[in-house]
Every structure is written in structure tokens, then in C-alpha cells.
């Protein structure tokens, strides 16, 4: 039987083999193309996440009035980056791991609301710190933003989230979806986003048909920025989702069904956030059922360097 590492070596070798386009351009440019390919890396998806979430937070503060104090944002970033820096130093992680803390800080700033200044930095510190403590097979178990939201809701008085704060502006939802597609594609988690949306929207359609409700209800639900934000920027976190594509689709189905039941059967709020939190411990089991290569934010270039 061929081991997983051998399978990965075979796939890497296949990717390293130049395509007809590479061969043509290398011949036409005298090797310059090959040299450039060794110097160009795929863009880190976290830069796209930071750009989108940062603009989204700014848009909310200026237009939607998210009721977020600037001091809370500053303290959130300070606590998250400090915790990430300490954890990365202890774990021997590279400096670009700070990008993850920036993404988490933006997510918590968008999602969490509190009456006091101390809740945001405490949530950020605990959410980032959990990445280095609650781990399985080299992966942290919980999405930090999702875990931070749950810590705020369950343990900290005076904290809440407001999933309707983005409104139901269809233009805003399409804007979120456009950037979301870009980020999830770059992070190679495009499959789980669309699997989740297909199943969740399908359940919403069945509910509309069963109740005989107006289709305007569905339109309002689908134009929610909160739904698209969850689909493309929370459930798609490549470090906390199954490694194998089929298991990611199954995971998306579990979260979609769980969120639907929580919201429309139990009539409880924040159904998707709860569903993702409760489903997270299943990821190690799904990885065990169908092993696959673990995601890396910055994989090595498959094109070997050549002298020119």
C-alpha cells in the first residue's frame, strides 16, 4: 500500500512537471519564464481577508453604525497580536502567522458587541490562545473568531452579537459574495462555501414552500450580509475544516442542517454560529476517516529553480 506521504510526493512531482505553456514560454524566453515562476508565489489568502474585512468594518462604522468604539478595536488588535506573537515564539512559527491574528481581530470587531472595554481584548486573547492549546494532529480545533464569539456569549456578561446589523441590502450582499468567492478560491476552500450555501438555501426554500410563505421572505434571508459573511469567511477557514474535499462537503452539510434546525425548529438565535461551534470537534474524526494533505498558507513553489 502506498503511504500518504508517497501519494503527496507523486502529486507534487506531477505539479512540478512543466505544462505545454511553460515549455513554450521557457523556450521563447530562454529560461526567464522558469526563473520568474520560482520567484512568484500564490498570494496568501489572508491578505485578501484582511482587505475585505477591514473595508467591511470601515463601511459599517461609517455607514451602518456598528456601535463599536475605536478603543475596543485597538484593544482587540493589541491583545490578539500580543497573544499570537507570544504563542508563535513559543511554538517556533514564522512571522507571517501574525496575519491570522489580524483576521481574527477584524472578525471579532465586526461580530462582538459589549458595554465595556475589557471584553473585546479578553475575548481576543482567549480565542488566539486556544489555537495553541486546543489542537489535534497539528491543527487547531476551533475557528478563532467563532470561538471568540461563543466565549463572549456564554461566559461574559454584557456581551452580545447582532447578526442583523448589516441589514438586508442586496447590493451589499453581492459585494460580500464577490470578495468571498475571491478569498475562498485563493484559500482552496471554494467547495465548502458553495456546498454550505446550496444545502442551507435549499432548506430555506423547502421551508418557504411548506409554510406557503411569500418569496420575498427568502429574498430577504438571502440578501443578508451575515449569511454570506459566515459562508465565505468563517466556515471556509482552511485550518479548521477537513482536509479531504468529500469530508468538507459532509462537514458543510452538518453545519447547514444544524444551523437550520437551531434557528427554525428550536427557534433560537445565532444558529449558524452555534452549529459551527458544535460541529468543530467532528473535524479530527472526518480527517481520520479520509486522510488528505494538510493545508498550508504558504506552500513551497512546485517549480524547481533553474539557472539562466
N, C-alpha and C positions, 0 to 999 in steps of 0.2 A: 504493500500500500504506500502511495506517495504521501509524504507528510505535508502539512500546511505550508511549512517554510519552503519546501520544494515547489509547491504549486505557485507560491508567490514569486520564486526565482524564475519560473517559467514565464509567468505573466510579465515580470519586469523585463526579461530578455526580449519578449515579443514586442513590448512597448519601445524598447531601445532600438529595435531594427528600424532603420530609416524607411519612410514611405517613399512612393514614387516621386512625390512632390519634393521631399527632402533631397533625394538623389539628383533630381533635375536642377534644383537651385544650388546644391553644392557643386555640381559640375559647372554651372554657369558662372558662379561667383568665386570659384577656386578655393572653396572651403570656408569662405567668410560666413555663409549661412549656418554651417555647423557650429562655428565659433559663437555666433550670436545666440543660437539655441541653448548653448551651455551657460550663457550669461543671463538669460531671461527665465525667470521663474513665474509660475502661475501666481496671480495676485492672491494674497491672503484674504479670505472672505471676511475676516474680522474688520478690515479697513472699510469694506462696504457696509457692514453692520453699523460701525461707528458713525459713518457718514449719514446713513439713513436715520438711525435712532437719534443722533444729535439734531438733525434737521427737524425730526418729528417732535422732539422735546421743545425746541425753539418755537416751532409752529404752534404747539399747544400753549406755551407760555404767553405768546404774543397775540394769538387769535382766539384760542379756545378757553383760555384762562384756566389752567390746570390747578390753580390754587396751591402752587408749590413755591415755597420760599427759597430764594437764592442760597441762603445759608445751609438749607437742607441738602441742596445739590452739592455744594462744596464739601460738606462733612461726609456725604456719601462717597464721593470720589477719594477723599483723603483716607477714610477708613478702608475702603476696598483696595486701593493701590498699596497702602502700607501692609495690609494683611497678605496680599498677593506677593509683594516683594519679599517679605519675611519667609513665607512658605516656599517660594521659588528658590531662595537662597538655601534653605534647609534641604530641599528636595533636589537641588542641582539642576533646576530648569533654566532654559535660556531666557534672555531678557524680553524676547517678544511675547512671553507668556503674560506680560502686563496688559496686552491688548484684550485678553479675556476679562480682566478686571474692569477695564473701561466699558466694555459691552455690558457687563453686569450692572455697573453703576448707572448707566443710561437707562437700562431696563427697570431698575428699582426706582429711579427718579420718575419715570413715566407711570409706573404702576402703583406705588405705595403712597399713601397719604397719612399724615399724622398731625396731631395737635402740638407736639413738642419737637425740639431739635435733636434729642438724643436717640430717637427711634431709628431714623434713617442710617446713621453710622453704625449703630448696633446691629441692625439687620444686615448691612453690607459686610461687616466683619464676620458675623456668623455664617453667612452664605458663602463667602470666599473661603473661610477657614474650613468649612465642611468639605471642600474639594480635596483637601489634603488629608482628611481624616476618614471620611466615609468613601471608601474606594473598593473596587473589585477588579482584579486582573488588569491593573494598570489604568483603569478608567474611574473617574469619579461618578458616583451613582446618580446624583440629583442635578438637574439644571439649576445653576446658582440663583438665577432670577426667580424661578419657580419656587425654590426652597425658601428664598428670602421673603417672598410674598406669604407663604404658608407660616413662616415663623412670626411674621407681623400679625397675621390674622389669628393665630392660635395662642400665642404667648404674650403678646404685647398689648396692653390696654391703650386705647386712644389711637389705634392704627386701623386703617381700612384700605380697600381698593375700590375704585369707581370704574367698572368696566364700560359704563355708558358715557364717559367723559369726552370721548372722541366724537360723539354724535353719529349720525347716520348719513352723512354726506357721501353720495355715490362717487363723486369726483375724488374725495379723499381716499375712499376705499380702493379705487383703481390705482391711485398714486402709491398707496401702500403695497398693493399687489405687484405693481411693476417692479419696485425696488426689491420686494420679497422674492420674486422669481429670480432676479439677478443674484441675490445673495445665496439663496438655496441652491441654485445651479452651480455657483462657484464653490460652495461647500460640499457639493456632491450629495445633497440630501433633497434633491428635487422630487424624488419618488415619494417620500413620506409626506411631504406637504400636500401633494395632489391626491394621494390616497386618503389622507385625513379629510380633505375638503370634499372629495367625492362621496365618502361614506356619511359624513356629518350632514352635508347638504341633502343627500338622498333621504336621510331620516327626517329632516325638516320638511321635505316635500311630502313624504308619506303622512306626516302629522297634519299638514295643511289639507291634504285630500281626505284624511279620516275625519277631521273636525268640520270639513266643509267651510273652512275659513277663506277669507279673501287673499288673493295672491299678493296684494300689497303688503301683507304681513311678512311673507317670505322675502320680498324685495327689501324691506326694512332690516330684516335679520342679516341678509347677505351683504348689505352696504355698511355694515358695522366695521369700523376700523379695528375694533378689539378682536374680532374673529380672524381677520386677515393677519393682524399682528401676531396672534397666537400661532396661526398655521405656518407662517413663514419665518418667524424669529424666535419661537420658543420650542415647539415640538421638533423642529429641524436641527437642534443643537447636535452636531456630529459626535461630540464627546460623550453624550448621554443617551444615544439611540443605538439600537442593534447594529452590528457590523454588516450583517448579511441583508441584502435587499429584500428578500422574501420576509424575513423576520421584521424588517422595518415596516412593511405593509401591514403585517399582522399587528404590530405594535400600534400603528396608526388607527387600525380598526378598533382595538381595545380602548384607546383614548377617546375616539369619536363616540363610540357606543356608551362608554362610561359617562362622558360629559353630557350626552343627550339624556340619559336616564336620570342623572343627578339633577338636571335642570327641569325637565318636562315630566318626569314621573314622580320624583321626590319633591319637586318644586323648591329647590334650594338654589341659592345664588353661587356664582363663580364656579359653575360646573366643570368647565374645561381645565381650570387651574387645579381643581381638586382631582380630576381624572388623571392628569399628567403626574401629579404628586403620588397618587396611589399606585399608578402603573409603573413608576420608575424601578421598583425592586424586581420587576419581571425581566429587565434588560439582561442581567447576567444569565438567567435561565435561557432566554432566547439566543444569546451568544453561544451558550453551551450546546443547544440543540443543533444550530447550524453555524459552525465557526467560519470566520472570514477575517481578512486583514483589518487591523485596527486603523481608524482614521488618523492622519497626521496633518496638522495645519500647514506645515511646510515640508512636503516630501522632497526627496532628492530628485534632481532632474534625471530623467531616463536616458538623456542623450550624453554619451561619454565625450569628454573634452578631446579635441583633436588639435594638433599643431597646424599652423598655417604659415 
